[in-house]
Amino acid sequence: MATSSSALLRAPRLRFSSSSSTLSRLSTTTTTSLFSASSSQAYASFANQKQRFLSTKAFRSLRWSATTRWSHGLNWRGCCSSVSLRAQARTAAPFLDRNLSTSATEHAFKKILTSLPKPGGGEFGKFYSLPALNDSRIDRLPYSIRILLESAIRNCDNFQVTVDDVEKIIDWENTYPKQVEIPFKPARVLLQDFTGVPAVVDLACMRDAMKKLGADPNKINPLVPVDLVVDHSVQVDVARSENAVQANMEHEFRRNKERFAFLKWGSSAFHNMLVVPPGSGIVHQVNLEYLGRVVFNTDGTLYPDSVVGTDSHTTMIDGLGVAGWGVGGIEAEATMLGQPMSMVLPGVVGFKLSGKLHNGVTATDLVLTVTQMLRKHGVVGKFVEFYGEGMGELSLADRATIANMSPEYGATMGFFPVDHVTLQYLKLTGRSDETVSMIETYLRANKMFVDYNEPQQERVYTSYLQLDLADVEPCVSGPKRPHDRVSLKEMKADWHACLDNQVGFKGFAVPKEEKDKVVKFSFHGQPAELKHGSVVIAAITSCTNTSNPSVMLGAGLVAKKACELGLQVKPWIKTSLAPGSGVVTKYLLKSGLQKYLNEQGFHIVGYGCTTCIGNSGELDESVASAISDNDVIAAAVLSGNRNFEGRVHALTRANYLASPPLVVAYALAGTVDIDFDKEPIGTGKDGKSVYFKDLWPSNEEIAEVVQTSVLPDMFKSTYEAITKGNPMWNQLSVPSSTLYSWDPNSTYIHEPPYFNDMTMDPPGPHGVKDAFCLLKFGDSITTDHISPAGSIHKDSPAAKYLLEHGVDYKDFNSYGSRRGNDEVMARGTFANIRLVNKLLNGEVGPKTIHIPTGEKLYVFDAAMKYKAAGQDTIVLAGAEYGSGSSRDWAAKGPALLGVKAVIAKSFERIHRSNLVGMGIIPLSFKPGEDVETLGLTGHERYTIDLPSKISEIRPGQDVTVTTDTGKSFTCTVRFDTEVELAYFDHGGILPYVIRNLSKE
């Protein structure tokens, strides 16, 4: 099975059978030049010759073949000297000359495969030793780059991964500025259910496509470990109740029974797939506490753990020293099938930490400060690596908090190399002593362990930043973006400035006469009131903070002090606590603090992502009416990582990210319009004013309760039972077939149309002719705008579809829960109620102008009208298009709407890749140019000229865009690698994989 599923994705490394004399001649001439001349020049020559060959007729007659196993098999054979890379390359040349099709079974680094002895005798296994290369350049490499290097060496077969790729990584100091492409094979894939369901839908659909093409559908099977944690479906329907967990889980299963059964089917139909049932925890905390291996030992070969995930906050595992980041669902699916990822060798920003956090300053304050610094510095597409003497002051949970928010500061990774703190955490979380010993021994032997007790070798970074931890002060971020940090002492002034400012990321444009208005209403018979800035949602939620005992127990201490002083959260504020794992509940109970959180309304509502992804549930009808009828700028305060407008709740236009203890403090205050230094939070039972300082615990108080309450046995007992499920999960019955039986009437799981009428011949590249502009955007359009994850608005096209299919409004569920149904998701594309489409001249909402008729329509309806007329469409956008959560439907949806290209000032990394993966052309305006400077109204028709042959398109080349008004301008086509061009040639990454696998 492993052999059959390793068809190659990397276009420059495609391998064919030796039956063609044309290819035989090509391999002889190109491989000789590759290994006799300078490697970079020769490889370019080889790639050019191969590219010319790919466009010939002879290419089309060749039979694909593949015999490589994914690294878990480690079925390597071969030779090669290890004196130097170029010597290895020269040694490798003879067998490459003989036959390209045999090269995949050879291994260029066999002689550095080294035994790793156990301290007490025997061996842990063998590993590919970086020190054995005896290359001084490796000592200067950032630790994060060493992980890429080890992967390239271990997987080097001079075919999928070449010696030249290894040389590029070793010479990182000189090659990273050149934007060179390298292959990377992650050790595993991580999914959550929102993104996991469409991934499994695609795999099931790919099996059907393989069958239709006459190939073996079982070739579609994960070859690397795939862990799927069901955590994104629970909503806060019930809060402030001892029964909230059970009640919300019952609602969750009632809404999601069909998709949960589908996932359970997938766990048995596909090999190598672990599904962690609902109610177990948040995917990233489970990954940190349980799934993360740090070092793999597979069939006696040791190598670093690495992971790509279909959630952008997969980066949280970087805090454990595991290289991990978010990718689109379509990229993850290819990785599951054993395909190497293509990536640009990144720059690495060195971030030095020194000093110590002041008393009362939390890890959340630190991460919001780091996020602002890195966002300002500019780290998109880069790794960030943390180092310095301040590292010893940060717990592993603190590091994971910083790593978690990598997407918010724009980096691919925020990496913390393994050190003694990591090892202590592994022991705390129940990893065995032998496992921890193996991890430490391997990483030390391979120069991947940091020991701050020893002199530090100087490492080279792309650029440098430094932060004295003593400079960090309490803060929040908001009201609409995670990198808009506000010092706590400046919060009141900043809030009033936001009320005054023009509508924007820091403005609501409230008229002066309206600023102080008070709305009085009745809440279940009690008098209640709201003002601008009143808190209506206070949620301890999200992967960012709920894995950190210091801030979770800190929140409990604030609640305890409030109870003792006689303060109480107002009953109309929707309070909730959603722990990242069952371990949190155990230590909150052990500490005795959960009862105080309950008294303040912070009952546990479920184990999963809730408010942070928009699953905040409905507000009480009286509160909702008071807000909407009086245009109140209501606030949510949450311990999350995302606060884009419209995400948390449609009625909370101001959303602030804060530490869990601050969430409790703001809930007690009832407003964000407060100066905690000067104004009292409330009046105690003794009639005296209670201030922030009276509630805030000291670092010593927190450390003491952490020390006595967080115990290794809690982790062991929690995770021993994690895959056993719960009665509702275990009662789900699923078929045993390996092909899925699609139900045409299902509104959750629907067979997508991606492979309809697919043939063995790729469609080739396409330009755009006389396209209309479907939407015209400004900056910072997020994936939440493009593909909402929250509730389905009752007047939307998606709602109309569901009602027509017999679904009551109360059972609509969220967009995220219906990602397995393309009909719903296409209608949900660009359906965000806060969408600002400049074609509407200031009107906000999910509509657009149908240019030919001038009609104002829902975006979906306009798109269908264009498609029915056979007219192409494009999207015009500003900077940071597609920022936010990694969401494959933000690319799939536009593709189904008929969008052929997106022209933007800049793209978020994952989203740009996803657009390519769905066959949409991403184009960037030239620096200094945009929609405004070019005078584009969006009413023009656009033609984008692309060559008709893929061999004539280069990554990053310039193309001309012309309009029917006579204007023309030059853009950069954002196919960044040769591999992406191959995807585009095939109409997307999934058709590419299917054609390759079916030709084996």
VENZI-V313200 format. One line per field, one symbol per residue. ss: DSSP state (H for helix, E for strand, - for the rest). A space follows every 50 residues. Layout:
# VENZI-V313200
ss=???
This chain:
# VENZI-V313200
ss=----------HHH--E----HHHHHHHHHHHHHHHH--HHHHHHHHHHHH HHHH--HHHH---E------------E-------HHHHHHHHHHHHHH-H HHHHHE---HHHEEEEE-----EEEEEE--HHH--HHHH---HHHHHHHH HHHH--------HHHHHHHH-HHHHHHH--EEEE---EEEEEHHHHHHHH HHHHHHHHHHHH----HHH-----EEEEE--------------HHHHHHH HHHHHHHHHHHHHHHHHHH---EEEE----E-HHHHHHHHH---EEEE-- EEEE-EEEE--HHHHHHHHH--EEEE--HHHHHHHH----EEEE---EEE EEEE--------HHHHHHHHHHHHHHH-----EEEEE-HHHHH--HHHHH HHHH-HHHH---EEEE-E-HHHHHHHHH----HHHHHHHHHHHHH---E- ------------EEEEEEHHH---EEE-------EEEHHHHHHHHHHHHH ---E--E----HHH----EEEEE--EEEEE---EEEEEEE--------HH HHHHHHHHHHHHHHH--------EEEE---EHHHHHHHHHH--HHHHHH- ---E------HHH-------HHHHHHHHHH----EEEE------------ ---EEEE--HHHHHHHHHH-E----------EE-----EE-HHHH---HH HHHHHHHHH--HHHHHHHHH-HHH--HHHH-------------------- -----------------EEEEEEEEE-----EHHHHE---E-----HHHH HHHH----HHH--E-HHH---HHHHHHHE------E-HHH---E--EEEE ----EEEEHHHHHHHHHH----EEEE----E-E-----HHHHHHHHH-EE EEEE--E-HHHHHHHHH---EEEEE---------------EEEE-----H HH-----EEEEEE----EEEEEE----HHHHHHHH---HHHHHHHHHH--
